[in-house]
Amino acid sequence: MSKQYIITERAHLMCPNMHFGILISIDKKYLFNSVRETLKALFDAHPFLKSIIARESSGRLYYKFQEQIEAKFTEKISTGSLQADYKEVSEMGWDVFHEGLLKVFVYPKPDGFDILFIAHHLLCDGRGLLELARSFADSYVKGVSPVYREVCLIKSLKDFSIGSDLPWISKMIIDRVNRKWKKENHSVEYNKYQKFEVNYIKQNTVRLSIETKEGADVRSIIDLCHEKEISINDYLIAKMMIDEHTNKVLIAADIRKYVTVYKERSLGNFSTAFGVVCNSKEKDIWSLAKKVSKIVENQINSPKKLMLVLACYIRMCPELIDAVAISTLGDYPSNAGKFVGSNMFGYKNRNGYSITNLGKIESDTIEKAIFIPPASPANKKTLGVVTVNTTMSVCSIETVGNIEYEKS
């Protein structure tokens, strides 16, 4: 695998809760050795799965291929322990310089099994993990061998559509904060960040809540969206605005068709995020969704707006990005980091609402799927949505403070 450097992914390196999960249900007899061999084939097809983070003598970070990383998984009794298992992975932290970027749990059932893929955001985005889970299911159920996928990550603004660079005012702000950071003349050591991460996650427990809609209920929503000429995403955004009494929802957007370096079904991060702000007092979900639809369309059709977050990452000092979370949420002394975290990343108020909708897939090897989104420190509540055939799962992840879960 050719060397791939961390560029836009840098925001996920030293930030708590930068992991997420896909749980899929497979209706075929569970066999330990078959799962192990299928995972091995998946790891061989995606060398990125065998990578850890490493640092060159120059200080640049890259994905280092490790032949000895195994396709390991943990066998559990039932999905009744899903929340506790996810919590345990979170609280342990994730040493990306020594651990692989994917963790797998298997939950055997009498008539099949569930399998949970937990990925660090340095590995991929939600759609990338869904495709990985889908590839596993196709291989396990139908014997379809995973196709080799080499990764080519975003390297610079040249990999985006023309007109994707920052507006001049944003460039000025980034240049100014970069200069402030350089004057501070320090950087965050990873072991210091790890201690902060573990303490932060223990003090800011997240709770999962999963809602499933099936059959006629899902078809009804899809049909109404078509009739109103809006997307499911528009509907979900409007619903969240009404339910949570907010006029702003941050949404994830797939940018695979807007970048030149993406290779079909490869891993890596090919998504961005932007805020949808609608100050309408509209209480009818369909009327509000129509207004939301126009706002989203405007954002997506403007490269400057669509790529704003990623362009900021590319122009910002990488070491400054490392300092953002720990200086805003912890006690690291960086005014530059605190400015970025408070005014650009939302870590000061931490009251955001967000949706990541992975869309709808058709599958004859996956019964249903659940997408557990990242619990960003900027958000109070995040929804992860995925639809398989006619089953839609909505997973809410919410920061609730330091609580104890009941044992399953």
C-alpha positions in Angstrom: 0.0 0.0 0.0 1.4 3.4 -1.0 2.1 5.8 2.0 -1.0 7.8 2.9 -0.6 10.9 5.1 -3.1 12.3 7.6 -4.5 15.6 6.3 -8.2 16.2 6.7 -8.4 13.2 9.1 -6.3 15.2 11.6 -9.4 16.5 13.4 -10.2 12.9 14.5 -6.7 12.2 15.9 -6.9 13.9 19.3 -10.6 14.3 19.9 -12.7 12.2 22.2 -15.4 9.8 20.9 -14.1 9.7 17.4 -15.4 6.2 16.9 -18.7 4.8 15.6 -20.4 1.5 14.9 -22.4 -0.5 12.4 -24.4 -3.5 13.7 -25.8 -5.8 11.1 -28.0 -8.9 11.5 -27.2 -11.9 9.3 -29.7 -14.8 8.9 -27.2 -17.6 8.4 -25.9 -20.1 11.0 -23.1 -18.7 13.1 -19.8 -20.6 12.7 -16.8 -19.2 14.6 -14.2 -20.3 12.0 -16.3 -19.0 9.1 -16.5 -15.5 10.7 -12.8 -15.6 11.4 -11.9 -16.5 7.8 -14.4 -14.0 6.4 -12.8 -11.2 8.5 -9.3 -12.3 7.4 -10.4 -12.1 3.7 -11.8 -8.6 4.4 -8.5 -7.5 6.0 -6.5 -8.9 3.1 -8.7 -7.0 0.6 -8.5 -3.7 2.6 -4.8 -3.2 3.7 -6.0 0.0 5.4 -7.5 -2.3 8.1 -4.0 -3.4 8.9 -2.8 0.1 9.5 -1.8 2.0 12.6 -0.8 5.7 12.9 2.9 6.4 12.7 5.1 9.5 12.8 8.0 10.3 10.4 11.2 11.9 11.7 9.9 15.1 10.1 6.9 14.9 12.3 4.4 14.1 9.6 1.8 11.5 10.5 0.8 8.6 8.2 -0.9 5.3 8.1 1.6 2.5 8.6 0.8 -0.9 7.2 1.3 -3.7 9.7 1.3 -7.2 8.3 0.9 -8.8 11.8 -2.4 -7.1 12.7 -4.9 -9.9 12.9 -8.6 -9.9 12.0 -9.7 -10.5 15.7 -13.2 -10.4 17.1 -14.8 -10.7 20.5 -17.6 -13.2 20.9 -20.5 -12.0 23.2 -23.6 -13.7 24.6 -26.3 -11.4 23.2 -26.9 -7.9 21.8 -28.4 -7.1 25.2 -24.8 -6.1 26.1 -24.5 -3.8 23.1 -24.6 -0.6 25.1 -22.2 -1.9 27.7 -19.8 -3.2 25.1 -19.8 0.2 23.3 -19.3 2.0 26.5 -16.4 -0.2 27.4 -14.7 0.4 24.1 -15.2 4.2 24.6 -13.9 4.3 28.1 -10.7 2.3 27.3 -9.7 5.0 24.8 -8.1 4.2 21.5 -4.3 4.2 21.1 -4.1 4.7 17.4 -0.3 4.4 17.4 -0.4 0.9 18.6 -3.9 -0.5 17.9 -5.7 -1.3 14.7 -8.5 1.0 13.7 -11.3 -1.5 13.7 -12.8 -3.6 16.6 -15.4 -6.3 16.0 -17.9 -8.0 18.3 -20.1 -11.0 17.4 -23.4 -11.8 19.0 -24.5 -15.4 18.1 -28.3 -16.2 17.9 -30.1 -19.5 17.4 -30.9 -18.6 13.8 -27.9 -16.4 12.8 -25.9 -13.7 14.4 -25.3 -10.0 14.8 -21.9 -8.5 14.2 -20.8 -5.1 15.4 -18.0 -3.2 13.6 -16.6 -0.3 15.6 -14.3 1.9 13.6 -12.1 4.8 14.6 -12.9 7.8 12.4 -9.3 7.8 11.2 -10.2 4.6 9.3 -13.3 5.8 7.4 -16.6 7.6 7.5 -20.0 6.0 8.1 -20.7 5.1 4.5 -17.3 3.5 4.3 -18.0 1.3 7.3 -21.4 0.4 5.9 -19.9 -0.8 2.7 -17.3 -2.8 4.7 -20.1 -4.5 6.7 -22.0 -5.2 3.5 -18.9 -6.8 2.0 -18.5 -9.0 5.0 -22.2 -10.1 4.8 -22.0 -10.9 1.1 -18.8 -12.9 1.6 -20.2 -14.8 4.6 -23.6 -15.6 3.2 -22.9 -16.0 -0.5 -19.1 -16.6 -0.6 -18.5 -13.5 -2.6 -14.7 -12.7 -2.2 -14.0 -9.1 -1.1 -12.3 -7.1 -3.9 -8.9 -5.6 -3.2 -9.3 -1.9 -2.5 -6.2 0.4 -2.3 -6.7 3.7 -0.6 -6.0 7.2 -1.9 -6.8 10.0 0.6 -7.4 13.7 0.2 -4.1 15.5 0.0 -4.9 19.1 -0.8 -7.5 21.5 -2.1 -6.6 20.4 -5.6 -8.5 17.2 -4.9 -11.8 19.1 -4.6 -14.0 20.8 -7.2 -13.0 24.2 -8.5 -14.1 26.9 -6.1 -13.8 24.8 -2.9 -11.2 27.1 -1.2 -12.1 29.2 1.8 -13.7 32.7 1.4 -11.1 35.4 2.1 -12.5 36.2 5.6 -12.1 32.6 6.6 -8.6 32.5 5.2 -7.7 35.6 7.3 -9.1 34.0 10.5 -7.2 30.7 9.9 -3.9 32.6 9.1 -4.3 34.7 12.2 -4.9 31.7 14.5 -2.0 29.8 12.9 0.3 32.6 13.7 -0.9 32.7 17.3 -0.3 29.0 17.6 3.2 29.2 16.2 4.0 32.0 18.8 2.9 29.7 21.6 5.7 27.3 20.4 4.5 24.0 21.9 2.5 20.9 20.9 0.3 18.3 22.6 2.1 15.0 23.4 -0.1 12.0 22.6 0.2 10.4 26.0 -1.0 13.6 27.6 -4.0 13.6 25.2 -4.7 9.9 26.1 -5.1 10.8 29.8 -7.4 13.6 29.0 -9.4 11.4 26.6 -10.0 8.7 29.2 -11.0 11.2 31.9 -13.3 13.2 29.5 -15.2 10.0 28.4 -15.7 8.8 31.9 -17.1 12.2 32.9 -19.3 12.5 29.8 -21.1 9.2 29.4 -23.2 8.7 26.4 -26.5 6.9 26.2 -27.8 4.9 23.1 -31.4 4.7 22.2 -32.5 2.8 19.1 -35.8 3.1 17.3 -36.8 0.9 14.3 -39.5 1.5 11.7 -40.4 -1.4 9.4 -42.5 -2.2 6.3 -45.5 0.0 5.7 -44.3 2.7 8.1 -41.1 3.2 6.1 -42.8 2.9 2.7 -45.3 5.6 3.9 -42.5 8.0 4.7 -40.7 7.3 1.4 -43.9 7.8 -0.6 -44.8 11.0 1.2 -41.3 12.4 0.6 -41.5 11.6 -3.1 -44.9 13.2 -3.2 -43.6 16.4 -1.5 -40.5 16.3 -3.7 -38.1 16.2 -0.7 -35.6 13.7 0.5 -35.7 11.5 3.5 -32.9 13.5 4.9 -34.9 16.7 4.6 -37.7 15.0 6.5 -35.3 13.8 9.2 -33.8 17.3 9.6 -37.2 18.9 9.9 -38.4 16.3 12.4 -35.3 16.9 14.6 -35.8 20.7 14.5 -39.4 20.3 15.7 -38.7 17.5 18.3 -35.6 19.3 19.8 -36.9 22.9 19.4 -33.9 24.0 17.5 -33.4 26.0 14.3 -30.0 24.4 13.5 -29.0 20.9 12.7 -25.5 19.8 11.6 -25.6 17.1 8.9 -23.0 14.9 7.3 -22.7 14.9 3.5 -21.0 12.3 1.3 -18.5 14.0 -1.0 -17.3 11.0 -3.0 -18.5 12.4 -6.3 -16.9 15.8 -5.6 -13.3 14.6 -5.1 -10.9 13.3 -7.7 -9.0 10.8 -5.5 -11.7 8.5 -4.3 -11.5 4.9 -5.4 -14.8 3.0 -5.4 -15.6 1.3 -2.1 -12.3 2.1 -0.6 -11.9 3.1 3.0 -11.0 6.6 4.2 -12.9 9.7 5.0 -14.9 11.2 2.2 -17.5 13.1 4.0 -18.0 16.6 5.3 -20.5 18.4 7.5 -22.4 21.6 7.4 -25.1 23.4 9.5 -28.6 23.7 8.2 -30.2 26.8 9.8 -33.9 27.4 9.3 -35.5 30.3 11.3 -39.0 29.4 10.2 -41.6 29.1 12.9 -43.3 26.4 10.8 -44.6 23.5 12.9 -45.9 21.4 10.1 -43.1 18.9 9.4 -43.7 18.7 5.6 -43.7 22.5 5.2 -40.6 22.8 7.2 -38.9 20.0 5.3 -39.6 21.9 2.0 -37.8 24.9 3.4 -35.0 22.7 4.7 -34.7 21.1 1.2 -33.9 24.4 -0.4 -31.3 25.3 2.2 -29.6 21.9 1.8 -29.6 22.2 -2.0 -28.0 25.6 -1.8 -25.3 24.3 0.5 -24.5 21.3 -1.6 -24.4 23.3 -4.9 -21.8 25.7 -3.5 -18.3 24.2 -3.3 -17.2 26.9 -0.9 -20.0 26.0 1.5 -19.9 22.3 1.0 -16.1 22.0 1.6 -15.8 24.7 4.2 -14.9 22.4 7.1 -12.4 20.3 5.1 -10.7 23.4 3.6 -10.3 24.7 7.2 -8.6 21.5 8.2 -6.3 21.6 5.2 -5.2 25.3 5.9 -4.9 24.9 9.7 -1.6 23.9 11.4 -1.9 20.2 12.1 -0.5 20.5 15.6 -3.0 23.3 16.3 -5.8 20.9 15.4 -4.4 18.4 17.9 -4.7 21.0 20.6 -8.3 22.1 20.0 -10.2 19.5 22.1 -7.8 19.3 25.0 -7.4 23.1 25.3 -11.2 23.7 25.1 -12.5 20.7 27.1 -9.4 20.1 29.3 -6.7 22.2 30.9 -4.1 22.4 28.2 -2.8 26.1 28.0 -3.4 27.1 24.4 -5.3 30.3 23.6 -5.2 29.5 19.9 -6.6 26.0 20.5 -9.3 27.3 22.8 -10.3 30.0 20.2 -10.7 27.4 17.5 -12.5 24.9 19.8 -14.9 27.6 21.1 -15.6 29.6 18.0 -15.2 27.1 15.2 -15.7 23.6 16.5 -18.6 24.2 18.9 -16.8 22.8 22.0 -17.7 25.8 24.2 -21.4 25.5 24.2 -21.6 21.8 23.4 -25.3 22.0 22.6 -25.4 21.0 18.9 -27.8 18.6 17.2 -26.6 16.5 14.4 -27.8 13.8 11.9 -25.8 11.4 9.8 -28.1 9.5 7.4 -26.3 6.7 5.5 -29.2 6.4 3.2 -31.1 3.3 1.9 -29.5 0.1 0.6 -31.0 -3.1 -0.8 -29.4 -6.3 0.5 -30.2 -10.0 0.4 -27.5 -10.8 3.0 -28.3 -8.2 5.7 -31.6 -8.5 7.6 -31.2 -5.1 9.2 -28.6 -2.6 10.3 -28.0 0.0 13.1 -25.6 2.9 12.7 -24.2 4.2 16.0 -22.8 7.7 15.1 -19.8 9.4 16.8 -20.7 11.3 20.0 -18.9 14.5 19.0 -18.1 16.8 22.0 -19.8 19.6 20.2 -23.2 17.9 20.2 -25.8 17.4 22.8 -27.5 14.8 20.6 -26.7 13.0 17.4 -28.9 10.7 15.3 -27.5 7.9 13.1 -29.9 6.6 10.4 -29.7 3.7 8.0 -32.3 1.9 6.0 -31.9 -1.7 4.8 -34.6 -2.8 2.4 -37.8 -1.6 4.3 -36.3 -1.4 7.8 -35.2 2.0 9.0 -33.1 2.2 12.2 -32.6 5.5 14.1 -29.9 5.4 16.7 -29.7 8.4 19.1 -26.5 9.0 21.0 -26.8 11.6 23.7 -24.4 12.9 26.3 -26.0 12.5 29.7 -23.1 12.9 32.2 -21.6 10.3 34.5 -24.1 7.4 34.8 -24.1 3.7 35.4 -25.8 1.3 33.0 -27.8 -1.7 34.2 -26.2 -5.0 33.6 -27.8 -7.1 30.9 
